[in-house]
Amino acid sequence: MEKLYRMKPMLELLIPPFIFFIGALLVPLIPTGIARGVVTLLVPAVAAGVLWHVGLGNFFQVTFYGLELELMRVDERSRIFALVFCLAAFLAAIYAWHLKDTIQQVATLFYAGSAVGAALAGDLITFFFYWEGTAIASVFLIWARGTEGAYWTGLRYLAVQIGSGVILIAGVVLFYFETGSIAFDTMTLGSIATWMIFVALGIKCAFPFFHSWLLDSYPAGTITGTVILSAFTTKLAIYALARGFAGTELLIYIGAIMAVLPAFFALVENDLRRVLCHAVLVQLGFMVVGVGLGTELALYGVAGHAVVHILYKSLLFMAIGAVMFRTGSAKATDLGGLHRTMPWTTLFCVIGAISSAAFPLFSGFVTKTMILDEAAKAQYQLVWVALVFAGAAVLAHSGLRVPLKAFFSKDSGKRPSEAPPHMLWAMGLTAGLCLVIGIFPNLLYAQISPNLDYNAYTLGHIVGQVQLLLFALLAYALFALTGLMPEERKGILLDFDWTYRKLGAFLLAKTSALVSAVWGGVVDFLMRTYQNFVDGLMHTHGPEGRMAREWPTGAMVLSIALLLALTLVVNFV
């Protein structure tokens, strides 16, 4: 293998994902928990510092068996995603400071490093290896819970994620044979190769009918693992779609469906972590629409919304995780009245909820309006209406239902202690970022692109959003007061995962029984045919068969004569 390195300063040769991987390898060698915690904090901070220092450009190119690999391509889009991945890993490390589980610590660093590496990959081969790295590392955050359900959920999750990778590499190989290039740039849906890559990205982005892995796996993870899972995989898929398929109109309609459908399930779901997973799908829908629109402002909105979504959704998962840490449950039917003894966690959850609902002065507002503006400008009226409806629904399930059911509403009688200090610090920093970005959006805009000139706080944006939120608040109150609001119930709410939890198992059992019956019939037929053949041979040539009897001399002579005649005919005819 021939390696070609650019002559760069030493810092520019430090690839951020490798910093994560080195940290992951060091963690098991460190004997004390405090020192391990320090390493998990330093690694994302150092990686972000390197990324901040090097600026834009291609800093690490390798020729591998004739293929030009770009291990570190830093442009405006990849830089903002890689930086927010580093930030998410840093905040998660603070939240998980109490952990003594080496497996989770190592898996988290490998997972975050793979996500950062995929964001910086300049070619499809490098991207594929990091893509698979996120799948393999993240499954340990599910298995670490140690229950039988987590084990089987992890297997399903791994099957989907690895399957996505298989489709991706098959598409990359076909794409290389078609174009002679492995560059990770904008593609057009016009061949089997690009369709396979598109589907592979769509699986990890949780497109409709591919989304059940998210609802299945995130709530099954550990308390800290779920926070980490929510930050990387789907946002990496959003980045990949923006990199490879920006402006693909099909994404506009896929995103609109993603934004609308989960809202109905979130209103009746009992598991609050699963409610937040439905909310993740809604926000992914906004981002997918933005990628489909493909305009410069829409793509800026996608990048910005990915950043703020990682922050406020991590904050909500942290808050519910803290509740679960203290009470042992995240079920709405088991909670309520926790604001009495967990006031700080309650406050941070409310900030995350308001941010997710896109209230003015909170982070969600300053990015979501970009996508809505571009959808309206492009004359996609129905899509715009769908996004507006989805925005109102977010207030109902994430903005109101999650904090109400966990901390207010009925009194569950539970009086748990406040969350541990390190969890409060993590939630406080994340909540502070949600407020700072909401109040000073230009701080975020400057990191997305120096060319981004946008004002979210126009009178039209503020009035329109406030009207929408007031309408959603009024509708929620009326439904609750009139008893029309569906009540959560204990149990499992099946979504499309019913196809493999119930229908798939039923069809597999029936198919197995049918195949067994057919196979048994074929084997029985063959055995009977074989036995009849053997019996026939025994009847004629066996010790008691016709051919074993004594034959008269004349019959023997006649038989020999017939055989001789047959031989003459064969030879001379």
Secondary structure, 3 states (H helix, E strand, C coil): CCCCCCCCCHHHHCCHHHHHHHHHHHHHHCCCHHHHHHHHHHHHHHHHHHHHHHCCEECCEEEECCEEEECCEECHHHHHHHHHHHHHHHHHHHHCCCCCCHHHHHHHHHHHHHHHHHHHCCEHHHHHHHHHHHHHHHHHHHHCCCCHHHHHHHHHHHHHHHHHHHHHHHHHHHHHHHHCCCECCCCCCCCHHHHHHHHHHHHHCCCCCCCHHHHHHHHHCCHHHHHHHHHHHHHHHHHHHHHHCCCCCHHHHHHHHHHHHHHHHHCCCCEHHHHHHHHHHHHHHHHHHHHHHCCHHHHHHHHHHHHHHHHHHHHHHHHHHHHHHHHCCCEHHHCCCHHHCCHHHHHHHHHHHHHHCCCCCCCCHHHHHHHHHHHHHCCCHHHHHHHHHHHHHHHHHHHHHHHHHHHCCCCCCCCCCCCCHHHHHHHHHHHHHHHHHHHCHHHHHHHHCCCCCCCCCCHHHHHHHHHHHHHHHHHHHHHHHCCCCCCCCCCCCCCCCHHHHHHHHHHHHHHHHHHHHHHHHHHHHHHHHHHHHHHHHHHHHCCCCHHHCCCCHHHHHHHHHHHHHHHHHHHHC
